[in-house]
């Protein structure tokens, strides 16, 4: 298969079937993922595999998550049309594009300037006007736009970062992978309530680590 063929009807059907078979059942999430072609977010040798349910390498030593994991994380986030969402780890921009179909506003941060620049170009080409992409140290969040209704972190931390929990609105949800190594990680959902934090463990995953500071390409 070549990317040139695009996200045609047959591929969409196979793509959505694969998502459902992995547990992505929320109708709004499936509709959002049907509406965002993964092809433009993957360049070079791996572009032919854009529609397969697998993670793929992107620039700056990062990866684009497999679609089923994107779907499961988005589903766990329970985004509503009025929500303001913060994403830590823009990467290819694919996750932010999905979120833009579900939320009122999406702020996405990455430590690699090149990734942010390339993601912005795709957002512009796809007329995704409710996304703001920023080059910054995501471990500190985005205090000037806090609080957020939803926060999603697409890199693994040992624990949910304190600054990000502080920027989550009461009643809000954070979804992130946690683990002390790249071999043992779990996807968790954190709900912030008036009485404190509630944690749900969702599934085993494998993500790049959440790092402080900016990437060398900046």
Secondary structure, 3 states (H helix, E strand, C coil): CCHHHCCCHHHHHHHHHHHHHCCCCCHHHHHHHHCCCCHHHCCHHHHHHCCCCCCEECHHHCEECCHHHHHHHHHHHCCCCCCEEEEECCCCCHHHHHHHCCCCEEEEEECCHHHHHHHHHHHHHCCCCCEEEEECCHHHCCHHHCCEEEEEEEEEECCCCHHHHHCEEEEEEEEEEECCCCCCEEEEEEEEECCEEEEEEEEEECCCECCCCCCCCC
